[in-house]
Amino acid sequence: MKHETIRTLGQLRASGYQPRTVKQELRDNLIQKLKNKEDVFPGIFGYEETVIPELQRAILAGHHINLLGLRGQAKTRIARLLINLLDEYVPVVEGSELNDDPLQPLSVFARNLIAEKGDATPVSWMSRLDRYTEKLATPDVTVADLIGDADPIKAATLKLPYSDERVIHFGLIPRAHRGIFVINELPDLQARIQVSLFNILQEGDIQIRGFKVRLPLDIQFVFTANPEDYTNRGSIVTPLKDRIDAQIITHYPKSIEVGKRITKQEARIKEEQRGLVTTNEIVHDLVEQIAIEARGSEFVDAKSGVSARLTISAYEQVVAAAERRALINGEKKTYVRVSDFVAAVPAITGKVELVYEGEQEGAGIVAEKLMGKAMRTQFLNYFPDPDKAKKLKGRPSPYKTVQEWFGNGNTLDLLSDAHVNDYRAALDKVPGLRDIVKELHAKEDAETTYFLMEFLLYGLAEYSLISRNKLTGGAQFKDLLASMFTMPSFGEDDDEEDEKPRKRR
């Protein structure tokens, strides 16, 4: 149907147009996409065998949907992608605030206009983008916002009683007629406001100020919510849950590969950053491993969850750290370093909800520990297990040369903003470091080789074969035993201050 040429009700009738409910529309278009083997939810990864089939079954069944899951699980994105299952354009009575179908008028305005003009009634066309309404549930949302309220000025001007539909100022839900209406964070909606949705979901009518107005609204409802045991601000009232036909549980990526695809797609990396900074898959693995470690950490509240936004923000910080170093040193190209990964602590501290033990440790310390665990886990994918290497009888540890160099009193300072020449010279000072990398990763280019050499030092520190101390602008590596004797005690500065007034008189 060429909507550009149809401008009146008569032309619409002659075209053979037949009204469909929004649920039937979604169903028909989904069936067509499935038959054509099209990707129904592009950009959604990790749900191919779990959430997406459940969602498709709900649409085929014509169900209202509640997407239940922890934060950062693409619930809102899935809801927004439902727009693609709507028709590109649908006809509406021109000027109608309820998006009336010309062949099935709902409002008094549309019915009166059609009665007056008949086939000459003007018809306009509404795009699928205008048929999507989204509302974040906040404690200040009122029934008037969602359903509507009687307008006393209209009533006085038109000299009509409040029971007359023409004095109603319609809320968001009636205005979403013939479209998709999404309420995000449903448990945050006050219980008395949730009650106002009962009739719309079940009977299809609305009540304003106690006056019943029969409006058989045609809406596909989609709700998103966190599990009730997580949010202490409220919950979904039982009768409302009963009226939501399908509850679909979302989840976090079940593999690092899926997480990497999500992060690469969502990370906002500027074009100038892409040209300046070269990254590698090891960094991507490390970033995703942080989220995995956080979701199993004793310091992080598991009920709160760890959003995919953590890995996205962390990766953006890694690239930004490398970019900053290149700008400071006047370099036209730079290669990502492990120190850039360590610099992503600010992206983690605000993304995890800590339990009491975590609060005692402090957000910064917890973030560093998560990074350390991520490096420890990923280290085994590139180098031999140091714990097993210790137990091999008759065979020296592959890390012996490196350990001995540090054991002889040598230290290595790796500064985060060091020029590439200084960075490479520092790593080349450690005998045996390059040999280990070359033996295991002979085909890697020079940049990746130096990255792996740095990663090897960080990994050995995590496995307590050498020591890593935090410097103001980087890290210092030294012998583990020596660092134990020189390590400052906690609160050393405070003790020095306390000693001043204790001088003998």
N, C-alpha and C positions, 0 to 999 in steps of 0.2 A: 504494500500500500504506500503510495507516494503522498506523505502527509502535507507536502508543500502546496498541493493543488486542492486540498479539501479544507474549506473554510466555513462551511455551514452544516447544519444538522442534516439537511436534505442530501447534500453531497456525501456525507458520511453514511447515511442509510443506503444510498445507491452503490457505494463501494463494496457493500457486503460485510462491513465491520460487525463483529459479534463481541459483546462484552465478555471479559473473563475476570475472575477474582485474581488478586495478586498472588495467592498461593497456587492457583492453577497456572498462572503465567510463569512463576518460578519453576514449577514442576515441568511444564512443557519445554521450557528452554533448557532445563537440566537434562531432560531425556534426549534432546537434540544434540547437546554437547557430548553426552556419554556415547551416543551412537557414532558421532564423528571423531571419537577418541581425543577430544580436546581437553586441555588442562583447565579444569573448572576453577581452581584456586591457585593461580600463578603466584610464585614467590613464597609459598608456604611449604617449608621443608620439614621432614620428620614425622608428618602426620598422614603419609600416604596409605598406611595400613591400619590406622587407628581412628583419628578424629575425622578425617575427610569422608571415609565410608559411612560413619555414623551420621555426619552432617547431611550427606546426600540422601540417606534413608529417611531422615527427618523431613527433608524438603519433599521427597516423593510422597510421604505420608501426609503432608500438609500440616505439619506441627509447628507450634510456637517453640522457640529454642532458648535454652539457657546454657551458656558456655561457662563451665565451672573450672577454675584452675588458679594456680598461684600467679603472681605478677610476672609480666614479661613472657607470656606464652602465646602471643599473637591472637588473643581473643577478639580485640577490637578490629584488628586487621582482617580477620576472617569475616566479621560482620560487614565490614565495608566492601569486601569483595563480592558479597551477595548482590550488589548493584549490577554486576555483569550478567546476572540471570534475569534481569528485567528486560522488557522490550525497550528498544531504543527510544521510541516515542509513543505516547498514548494520547487520545483526544480528551479534552476537557471542555466544559462549558466556559466560554470566555468570561473572565471576571469572577468566577466562583472561587471562594476562599477554601472550599472543601474539595477541590479537584473533582467536581462532579463528572461522572461519565454521562455524555449527552443522551445515551439510550437508557441509562438507569440513574436519573437525577436523585440526589439525596437531600440537598438543602432546599429551604423555602425559596431562596433567591433563584436557584436553577429551575425549580418546578414552575415558578411564576413566569420566568423569562421564556421558557419553552411554551407555556400556555399562551403567552402573548404573541410570540414571533413564529412559532411552529418550525417548519423546515428552514426558515431564514435565521434561526438562532445561530449566532456566531460561535465557531468552534476554534479553539487554539490547541497547540500541541505541547505536551510536557515531556521534557527529556528525562531519562532514567536518573540522572544526577540530582534532579530536583525532587525525586521521589524517595530520597533517603533522608531520614531525620535521626539525629543522635543527641541524646541528653545525658550528661553526667549527673548521677544521683548525688546530690549534696544535701546536708541537713536542712537547708533553707528552701528546698523545693516545696511548692504548695500544690494543692489540688487545682487551684486556678491556673497555675503554670501548665499543668499536664492536661487537664480536662477543659477548663474554662470557667467563666463566671458571668453572672448577669451584669450588664453594663447599665447603671442607673441613668446615665446621660442619654443613652439610646432609648431607654424605656420612657423617659420624660419627653424627649423630642418626638418620638413616634407615638406617644400616648398609648403605650402597650403595657400589659401586665408582665411580671417577671416570668410567668409560665410560657410566654410566647417565644419561640425559637429566635425570632428576629432581634431580640435584645441581648442575645448571648454573644459574649466575646469568646470565641473558641480558643482552646489551648493547643499545645503542640500535638497531642495525639489526634484530635479530630482533623487538624490540618494535614496530618500524615495519611489521610484516607487514600487508599489505592497505592500505598507505598510500604516501605520498610521502616519500622520505628525501633530504635536501639536505645536501651537504658544501660549505661555502663555503671558498674559497681552497685548493683541492685541492693545489697544489704545496707548500704549507707542511706537508702531512702527510708524515712521514718515509717513506722508500722502503719500509722493512720493514713499515710499517703499510699502505701502499698494496697491498702484495702480498697481504695478508689479504683484500682485496676481490675477488681474482681469481675464486675459486670461487662467491662469491655472485652476481657478475654473469653468469657463464657457466653454471655447473652448478646453482646454486641451493642448494648445501649449505654447511654450516659445519663447522669442525674446532676442537675445544676440547682443548688439552693433548695433541694427537696422536691423540685419539679422534674418529673420524668420526661425526658425528650428521647423519643425513639429514633436513634440514628444507627442503623446497621452498618457500622464502620467496617471497611475491608482493609485490614492491616496485617502484615507479617511482623510479629513481635520477635525481637532477639534481645536477650538479656546477657550481661556478663557479670560474673561474681567471683570473689575469692571464697575459698571454703569458710564456712561459718566459724569453725574453731580458730581461724586466724584473726578475723576482724573482731575487735571488741566494741565496735561502734554500733553494731546491730546485726540483724539476721533477716533472712527471707521468711516471712510469716508462712505458716504451714498451708493455709488455704490457697495462697498465691502459688506456692510450689506445686500444689495439687493441680492447678489450672495450667501450668506450663507443661506442655506435652512431652518434650524431650530435653533431658539434661545430659549434656555431652561434656565429659571430663577431658581437659587438655593436659599436656605434660611437657616437660623439658626435653631437649634433644637427647636421644638415647645413645649417641655416639659422637666422638669428636669431629668426625667428618661432616655430620649434619650441622653441628654447631659452627664449624668453619664456614659452611655455605651461607648460613644465616648472617654471620658477622661480616663476611665479605660483601654480601648484598646490602646490608644496612649501614655499614660504616660510611660516614660522610668524609671521604678523602678528596681533597681538592685536586684539581688537575695539576697545579704547580707542585703539589706534594708528590704526586705520582711521578712527575718528571725528575724530582730532586732525590727522593728516597727510594731505595731498593730494599724490599723485604724478602723474607723466605718463609717456607712452610713451617720451620721450627718455631718461629715467633708465633705464628697462628696456632700451632699446637700448644705452646706455652700459655697463650691467652685463654684458650678454651679450657685448659686444665685447671686454671684458677677457679672457674665456675664449678667444675666438678669437685674440686677439693673443698670449696666453700659449702656446697650442698651436703657434704658429709662431715663438715667440721663440728667439733664439740663446742666451738665458740659462737656458731651462727644458728639462729633460730630456724629450724627446718620448716616450721609451720608458715613462716613468712615467705620462704622461697628465695631463690637468687635469680634475679631477672636476667634475660638475655641482653638487656641494656648494659650489664656489667662488662661483658666481653666486648661489646661494641665500643663503649667508652674507653675501655682499656686499650684496645687496638688503636683508636684514634689518638690516645695519649702517647703510645709508642711511636707512631709516625711523627707526631708533633715534636717529641723529644729529639728524634733524629734530624728533623728539619731545623730545629733551633740550633743544634750543634753545627750543622752545615752553614747556617747563616752567620753564626759567630766566627767561624773559621774561614769564611769566604770561599767555601767549597761549592762547586757547581753540581757535584754528585756526592751522595753519601750512602753507606750501607748500614742497615740497622744493626745494633749491638745488643748484647744482653743487658747492658746498663740502661738502655732505652726501655727495655721491658720492666726493669726495676723501678724506673721513674714513673710508672703508671699507678703508683699507690693511691693518688687522689681519686682515681676513677673507681677504686674499690671501696674506700672508707665510707662513702655515702650510699653504697648500693647493697650493703648487707645489714640485716637486723641482728644485733648481737644479743646473746643471752647474758645472764648475770656474770658468768665467768669471762665472757668476751669483753664486757664493759670494764671488768677489773683489769684486764690486760691492756685495753685501749684500742681504739679502732685502727690506728696506724700500725701498732705491733701485730694485730691480727692480720692485717693486709699483708705485711711482710712475711708472716708465717705461712699464709696461703700461697704466696709467691714461691717461698722456699720449698714447700711441698710439691708445687707444680713442677719446679725445676728438678726436684729429686725423682719424681715419677717419670718425667719425660727423658731424663738423663739415660735411663736404661734402654731407651729406644735407639740410642746412638753410641753408647759406650758399654763396656763390660760392667757387671754388677760389682761394685767395690767390696761389698760384704762377702760375696763368694770368692773374690780374688784373694782375700786374706786367708781363706781356708785351703787353698790349693797347695798341696804338699809337693815339694821338689820343684816348684815352678814359681819364679818371682812374680810379684804383682806387676801388671802392666803400668802401674802408676808409680813404681818404685823410684825411678829417676827424678820425677817431679817432686815427690815427697822428700827425697834426700836433699834436693837443692834448697828447699825451704827449711829442712832440718839443720842445714849448715848455717843458719842465721840470716839467710837472704829474705828480703821482703819485696813485694811487688805492689806498686800503687797504680791502679787503673782509674783515671779520671774520666768522668762522664763526657766532658766537653773537650777532651784531648783531640788534637789534630790527628788525622788519619796516620801520618808518618810517626808521630809519637806513640799512638795506640799500637801500631804494628811493632815498633821497636821495643815497646814494653813487653809484649807477648813473646817476642823472639828471644828475650833474655832468659826465659825459663827453658832449660835443656830438657829434651824429651817430650815437650808439649806438642810440637809440630809432628814429631814422629808418630805419636799415638793417633793423631787425627789422620795423617796421611795413610797409615796402615789400614785404618778402618773406613776411610772415606777418600780414597785415592782420586776419584773422578771429580771431586768438587773444585770449583774455581777458587781463586785467591781470596776473594771477599768472604765466601762461605767458610773457607778453611780457617781464617782468622776468627770468624764468629764462633766456630766450633771449638777453637782453642780457648776462647774466653768462656764459652759454655762449660768446657771441661773443668776450668778452675772453679767456677761457681758450683758445679756438681760435686766436685771433690770436697768443697767446703760443706755442702749439705750432708755429705756422708761422713763428715768429721775426719777426713784424712789430712786436711789442712784447715787453717782458720781464715775466716773472712770478717774483717771489721769494717764498720761503716765510717767513711770519711765524709767531710762536709760536701765534697764535690765528687764522690766516687766510692771506691772500695779498696781496701788494703788486704792483700793475701800474705800470710806468713805461716810459720810452723805452729801447729796446734798446741804443742806443749809450751812453747815460748809465750804464746798469747795467754795461756792460762795463768802464767806467773806475772804477766804485765797488765792483765785486764783490770781496769779500774772497777772498784766496787760500786754498787748502786748507791746513789746519794752521796758520792764522794765530795761534790762541791758543797753540799749542805753541811757536811761534817766540818769542812774547812772553815766555813762561816761560823759554825757553832763554837769552834775552838777559840776564836778571837777573844770573846769576853771571859774565857776561863783562865786567863793569865794570872799567875800568882801575884798577890799584892805584897 
